[in-house]
Amino acid sequence: MKLRLGAAACAAIVLVGVMGAPALPVMIGATAAYAWLLWRANVVRSGPEEER
């Protein structure tokens, strides 16, 4: 997870600092993307429910 968080932070820094993108939409997008990644990791890890 630390690698994903670091990659998101680096992407946000590049977008805002180098490319001049507005900071608020970039941070909102990075937060939403990270939450989606966490949710997907949880869904994949739990797998399909087995019927008994």
NORNORJO-V195718 format. One record per backbone hydrogen bond with DSSP energy under -1.0 kcal/mol. CO is the residue of the C=O (numbers start at 0). NH is the residue of the N-H. E is the energy in kcal/mol with one decimal. If there is no record, write none. Layout:
co=CO nh=NH e=E
co=CO nh=NH e=E
This chain:
co=0 nh=4 e=-2.4
co=1 nh=5 e=-2.5
co=2 nh=6 e=-2.4
co=3 nh=7 e=-2.3
co=4 nh=8 e=-2.3
co=5 nh=9 e=-2.5
co=6 nh=10 e=-2.4
co=7 nh=11 e=-2.1
co=8 nh=12 e=-2.4
co=9 nh=13 e=-2.5
co=10 nh=14 e=-2.6
co=11 nh=15 e=-2.5
co=12 nh=16 e=-2.9
co=13 nh=17 e=-1.5
co=13 nh=18 e=-1.8
co=14 nh=20 e=-2.6
co=21 nh=25 e=-1.3
co=22 nh=26 e=-2.6
co=23 nh=27 e=-2.4
co=24 nh=28 e=-2.4
co=25 nh=29 e=-2.5
co=26 nh=30 e=-2.3
co=27 nh=31 e=-2.4
co=28 nh=32 e=-2.6
co=29 nh=33 e=-2.2
co=30 nh=34 e=-2.3
co=31 nh=35 e=-2.2
co=32 nh=36 e=-2.3
co=33 nh=37 e=-2.3
co=34 nh=38 e=-2.3
co=35 nh=39 e=-2.8
co=36 nh=40 e=-2.4
co=37 nh=41 e=-1.9
co=38 nh=42 e=-2.2
co=39 nh=43 e=-2.7
co=40 nh=44 e=-2.2
co=41 nh=45 e=-2.0
co=42 nh=46 e=-1.6
